[in-house]
Structure formats: structure tokens, C-alpha cells
Amino acid sequence: MSSKHKCGWCLGDPLYEAYHDKEWGVPVFDDSTLFEFLTLETFQAGLSWITVLRKRENFREAFDGFNYKIIAGYKPPKIDALLLNPNIIRNKLKIQATVTNAQAFLKIQEEFGSFSDYIWGFIDGKPIKNVLKSHKDAPANTPLSDTISKDLKQRGFKFVGTTVVYAHMQATGMVNDHEIGCFRYNEV
């Protein structure tokens, strides 16, 4: 695969390239996976994605496999234990936001049947296919990510600014921001 053209942002790091080649931009409709990405994007705020990606398995272990039903019930002793865990990003506000977001996630499921139906409903279930010559042309946010961010915040979510939401949209395939010359552009 190394001879195939890839988006410039992932080049040079095997973990980054594997994530790009197998996951990034692939449409995700599974609620558990959508919550995982939302959680990781929350922790990424203000940091580089590779930092979070390198700790992904540690997050999975620390946060009960990203099981939002369990996370929604976290109490102070569990939060305190997470704050002492050197294998994850130990940001108290982000850890508390993850618990709050799990609770809000459950409420969306109750209202819409699934988080997937809710989030994909913003684009009628069809990915937006952008035309980018370079990864540097990708926006940090869009009017749509502004709208989704605002709605999530009104529903009680934390750390879901428009840039975090747009990154979530990219990661979960709601938008295809692969470079047009990238081998994945027409595959996802």
C-alpha cells in the first residue's frame, strides 16, 4: 500500500497511515463506534490527533470499551481513578464531559431510536463528498458543523465545538475529505 497516493496528513507514521487506510472517512452507522469517535475527538480538542490515536487502546481499556451505558453511570471514585491513570489524557473537564456526553447520548437514542439516526439525519444519511486537491484545503469547520455543534450543546453535550464536530464528521465518513488523488477517495 505504500506505493499508493495517500492524504498528506498521515504520511510518515505507520499508525497514522493504518488509521487513514482502514478507518478515516469510512461511513460509520454503529452507535458504539460513533460514541468512541466522539469521545476521542473530545480528548483531541487542543491536541494533535496522533497523540490521541497512540493512546486509543488505553482509552478503550480505561473507559470500559467506550460503553456509553456504563460511562453514563460513572461516579466520582471512577472519575478520580481515571484522573490518576497515566496511560490516558488526564483532563478532568474532558473526563467529566465524557460522562455527561454518554448521558446525553442515551437521551438522543431515546428520542431518535439511535444516535446514528440523529447525526446522519443532518445529511439525509448520505456522505458529503468534497473535492480537495490537498488536505490543507479541508476546512476546520463548516456551517453544517456549526449547526450540529449548536444542537449537540443544546442537548447537553460538552466539548463539541464546531471544529470537534467537523473532525468527527470526517472520521466517521459523514464527509469525505480524502484528497481526490488519494487511493481511498473513491473507496469510501
C-alpha positions as a Markdown table, in Angstrom:
| # | Residue | x | y | z |
|---|---|---|---|---|
| 1 | Met | 0.0 | 0.0 | 0.0 |
| 2 | Ser | 2.9 | 2.3 | 0.5 |
| 3 | Ser | 3.1 | 2.9 | -3.3 |
| 4 | Lys | -0.4 | 4.3 | -3.4 |
| 5 | His | -1.0 | 8.0 | -3.0 |
| 6 | Lys | -2.4 | 8.9 | 0.4 |
| 7 | Cys | -3.6 | 12.1 | 2.0 |
| 8 | Gly | -0.6 | 14.2 | 3.1 |
| 9 | Trp | -1.6 | 14.5 | 6.8 |
| 10 | Cys | -1.0 | 10.8 | 7.5 |
| 11 | Leu | 2.4 | 10.3 | 5.9 |
| 12 | Gly | 5.4 | 9.1 | 7.8 |
| 13 | Asp | 3.8 | 7.4 | 10.8 |
| 14 | Pro | 2.7 | 3.7 | 10.4 |
| 15 | Leu | -0.1 | 4.1 | 13.0 |
| 16 | Tyr | -1.4 | 7.2 | 11.3 |
| 17 | Glu | -1.2 | 5.6 | 7.8 |
| 18 | Ala | -3.1 | 2.5 | 9.0 |
| 19 | Tyr | -5.8 | 4.6 | 10.5 |
| 20 | His | -6.1 | 6.6 | 7.3 |
| 21 | Asp | -6.1 | 3.5 | 5.1 |
| 22 | Lys | -8.7 | 1.5 | 7.1 |
| 23 | Glu | -10.9 | 3.8 | 9.2 |
| 24 | Trp | -10.8 | 7.6 | 8.4 |
| 25 | Gly | -13.7 | 8.7 | 6.3 |
| 26 | Val | -15.4 | 5.3 | 6.2 |
| 27 | Pro | -19.2 | 5.9 | 6.9 |
| 28 | Val | -20.0 | 4.7 | 10.5 |
| 29 | Phe | -23.6 | 4.0 | 11.4 |
| 30 | Asp | -22.9 | 1.9 | 14.6 |
| 31 | Asp | -23.8 | 3.9 | 17.8 |
| 32 | Ser | -20.9 | 2.3 | 19.8 |
| 33 | Thr | -18.3 | 3.4 | 17.2 |
| 34 | Leu | -19.9 | 6.8 | 16.8 |
| 35 | Phe | -19.6 | 7.3 | 20.6 |
| 36 | Glu | -16.0 | 6.1 | 20.6 |
| 37 | Phe | -15.0 | 8.6 | 17.9 |
| 38 | Leu | -17.0 | 11.4 | 19.7 |
| 39 | Thr | -15.1 | 10.6 | 22.9 |
| 40 | Leu | -11.7 | 10.5 | 21.2 |
| 41 | Glu | -12.5 | 13.8 | 19.4 |
| 42 | Thr | -13.4 | 15.3 | 22.8 |
| 43 | Phe | -10.0 | 14.4 | 24.2 |
| 44 | Gln | -8.3 | 15.6 | 21.0 |
| 45 | Ala | -9.5 | 19.2 | 21.4 |
| 46 | Gly | -6.4 | 21.3 | 21.7 |
| 47 | Leu | -4.1 | 18.4 | 20.9 |
| 48 | Ser | -2.9 | 16.5 | 17.8 |
| 49 | Trp | -4.9 | 13.5 | 16.6 |
| 50 | Ile | -1.9 | 11.3 | 16.6 |
| 51 | Thr | -1.5 | 11.9 | 20.4 |
| 52 | Val | -5.0 | 10.5 | 20.9 |
| 53 | Leu | -4.6 | 7.8 | 18.4 |
| 54 | Arg | -1.5 | 6.5 | 20.2 |
| 55 | Lys | -3.5 | 6.3 | 23.4 |
| 56 | Arg | -6.6 | 4.8 | 21.9 |
| 57 | Glu | -6.3 | 1.3 | 23.3 |
| 58 | Asn | -5.5 | 2.8 | 26.7 |
| 59 | Phe | -8.7 | 4.9 | 26.5 |
| 60 | Arg | -10.7 | 1.8 | 25.4 |
| 61 | Glu | -9.4 | -0.1 | 28.5 |
| 62 | Ala | -9.9 | 2.8 | 30.9 |
| 63 | Phe | -13.4 | 3.7 | 29.6 |
| 64 | Asp | -14.9 | 0.2 | 29.7 |
| 65 | Gly | -14.6 | -0.3 | 25.9 |
| 66 | Phe | -16.3 | 3.0 | 25.3 |
| 67 | Asn | -19.6 | 1.5 | 26.5 |
| 68 | Tyr | -21.7 | 4.6 | 26.9 |
| 69 | Lys | -24.3 | 2.9 | 29.0 |
| 70 | Ile | -21.6 | 2.1 | 31.6 |
| 71 | Ile | -19.9 | 5.5 | 31.3 |
| 72 | Ala | -23.2 | 7.4 | 31.8 |
| 73 | Gly | -23.2 | 5.9 | 35.3 |
| 74 | Tyr | -19.7 | 6.8 | 36.3 |
| 75 | Lys | -19.4 | 8.1 | 39.9 |
| 76 | Pro | -16.7 | 10.2 | 41.5 |
| 77 | Pro | -14.5 | 7.3 | 42.5 |
| 78 | Lys | -14.3 | 6.1 | 38.8 |
| 79 | Ile | -13.6 | 9.7 | 37.7 |
| 80 | Asp | -10.9 | 10.0 | 40.3 |
| 81 | Ala | -9.3 | 6.7 | 39.1 |
| 82 | Leu | -9.3 | 8.0 | 35.5 |
| 83 | Leu | -7.6 | 11.2 | 36.7 |
| 84 | Leu | -4.8 | 9.0 | 38.1 |
| 85 | Asn | -4.4 | 6.9 | 35.0 |
| 86 | Pro | -1.1 | 7.9 | 33.3 |
| 87 | Asn | -2.0 | 6.0 | 30.1 |
| 88 | Ile | -4.7 | 8.4 | 29.1 |
| 89 | Ile | -5.1 | 12.2 | 28.7 |
| 90 | Arg | -5.9 | 13.2 | 32.3 |
| 91 | Asn | -8.0 | 16.2 | 31.8 |
| 92 | Lys | -10.7 | 16.5 | 34.5 |
| 93 | Leu | -13.1 | 18.6 | 32.3 |
| 94 | Lys | -12.8 | 16.2 | 29.4 |
| 95 | Ile | -13.3 | 13.1 | 31.6 |
| 96 | Gln | -16.4 | 14.7 | 33.1 |
| 97 | Ala | -17.6 | 15.7 | 29.6 |
| 98 | Thr | -17.3 | 12.1 | 28.5 |
| 99 | Val | -19.7 | 11.1 | 31.3 |
| 100 | Thr | -22.1 | 14.0 | 30.5 |
| 101 | Asn | -21.9 | 13.1 | 26.8 |
| 102 | Ala | -22.7 | 9.5 | 27.5 |
| 103 | Gln | -25.9 | 10.6 | 29.4 |
| 104 | Ala | -26.9 | 13.0 | 26.6 |
| 105 | Phe | -26.1 | 10.2 | 24.0 |
| 106 | Leu | -28.7 | 7.9 | 25.8 |
| 107 | Lys | -31.3 | 10.7 | 25.6 |
| 108 | Ile | -30.8 | 11.1 | 21.9 |
| 109 | Gln | -31.2 | 7.3 | 21.4 |
| 110 | Glu | -34.5 | 7.5 | 23.3 |
| 111 | Glu | -35.7 | 10.4 | 21.1 |
| 112 | Phe | -34.4 | 9.3 | 17.7 |
| 113 | Gly | -34.1 | 5.5 | 18.1 |
| 114 | Ser | -30.3 | 5.7 | 17.7 |
| 115 | Phe | -27.6 | 8.3 | 17.7 |
| 116 | Ser | -26.8 | 7.3 | 14.2 |
| 117 | Asp | -30.3 | 8.2 | 13.0 |
| 118 | Tyr | -29.9 | 11.6 | 14.8 |
| 119 | Ile | -26.4 | 12.5 | 13.5 |
| 120 | Trp | -26.8 | 11.2 | 9.9 |
| 121 | Gly | -30.2 | 12.9 | 9.7 |
| 122 | Phe | -28.4 | 16.2 | 9.3 |
| 123 | Ile | -27.3 | 15.0 | 5.9 |
| 124 | Asp | -30.1 | 12.6 | 5.0 |
| 125 | Gly | -27.9 | 9.6 | 5.6 |
| 126 | Lys | -25.7 | 10.3 | 2.6 |
| 127 | Pro | -22.0 | 11.3 | 2.9 |
| 128 | Ile | -20.9 | 14.7 | 1.6 |
| 129 | Lys | -18.1 | 14.1 | -1.0 |
| 130 | Asn | -15.7 | 17.1 | -1.1 |
| 131 | Val | -13.2 | 17.8 | -3.8 |
| 132 | Leu | -9.8 | 18.5 | -2.2 |
| 133 | Lys | -6.5 | 18.6 | -4.0 |
| 134 | Ser | -4.6 | 18.8 | -0.7 |
| 135 | His | -5.5 | 18.0 | 2.8 |
| 136 | Lys | -4.6 | 21.6 | 3.6 |
| 137 | Asp | -7.7 | 22.7 | 1.7 |
| 138 | Ala | -10.0 | 20.9 | 4.1 |
| 139 | Pro | -12.0 | 23.3 | 6.3 |
| 140 | Ala | -11.7 | 23.3 | 10.1 |
| 141 | Asn | -15.5 | 23.7 | 10.3 |
| 142 | Thr | -18.5 | 24.4 | 8.1 |
| 143 | Pro | -21.9 | 25.9 | 8.5 |
| 144 | Leu | -23.2 | 22.3 | 8.9 |
| 145 | Ser | -20.7 | 21.5 | 11.7 |
| 146 | Asp | -21.8 | 24.8 | 13.3 |
| 147 | Thr | -25.4 | 23.7 | 13.2 |
| 148 | Ile | -24.7 | 20.2 | 14.6 |
| 149 | Ser | -22.4 | 21.6 | 17.3 |
| 150 | Lys | -25.1 | 24.1 | 18.4 |
| 151 | Asp | -27.7 | 21.3 | 18.5 |
| 152 | Leu | -25.5 | 18.9 | 20.5 |
| 153 | Lys | -24.7 | 21.7 | 23.0 |
| 154 | Gln | -28.4 | 22.4 | 23.4 |
| 155 | Arg | -28.9 | 18.7 | 24.2 |
| 156 | Gly | -26.3 | 18.9 | 27.0 |
| 157 | Phe | -23.1 | 17.7 | 25.2 |
| 158 | Lys | -19.7 | 19.2 | 26.2 |
| 159 | Phe | -16.5 | 19.8 | 24.2 |
| 160 | Val | -18.4 | 19.6 | 21.0 |
| 161 | Gly | -17.4 | 22.8 | 19.3 |
| 162 | Thr | -17.7 | 23.1 | 15.6 |
| 163 | Thr | -14.1 | 22.1 | 14.9 |
| 164 | Val | -14.5 | 18.9 | 17.1 |
| 165 | Val | -17.8 | 18.2 | 15.3 |
| 166 | Tyr | -16.2 | 18.6 | 11.8 |
| 167 | Ala | -13.4 | 16.3 | 12.8 |
| 168 | His | -16.0 | 13.8 | 13.9 |
| 169 | Met | -17.8 | 14.1 | 10.6 |
| 170 | Gln | -14.5 | 13.5 | 8.8 |
| 171 | Ala | -13.6 | 10.5 | 10.9 |
| 172 | Thr | -17.0 | 8.8 | 10.7 |
| 173 | Gly | -17.4 | 9.4 | 6.9 |
| 174 | Met | -20.2 | 11.9 | 7.1 |
| 175 | Val | -17.9 | 13.9 | 4.8 |
| 176 | Asn | -15.3 | 12.5 | 2.5 |
| 177 | Asp | -12.3 | 14.8 | 2.8 |
| 178 | His | -9.7 | 12.4 | 1.3 |
| 179 | Glu | -7.6 | 14.2 | -1.3 |
| 180 | Ile | -9.0 | 13.5 | -4.8 |
| 181 | Gly | -5.7 | 11.8 | -5.7 |
| 182 | Cys | -5.8 | 9.6 | -2.6 |
| 183 | Phe | -6.5 | 5.9 | -3.3 |
| 184 | Arg | -9.2 | 6.0 | -0.6 |
| 185 | Tyr | -11.2 | 8.9 | -2.2 |
| 186 | Asn | -13.4 | 6.7 | -4.3 |
| 187 | Glu | -13.3 | 3.7 | -1.9 |
| 188 | Val | -15.2 | 5.3 | 0.9 |
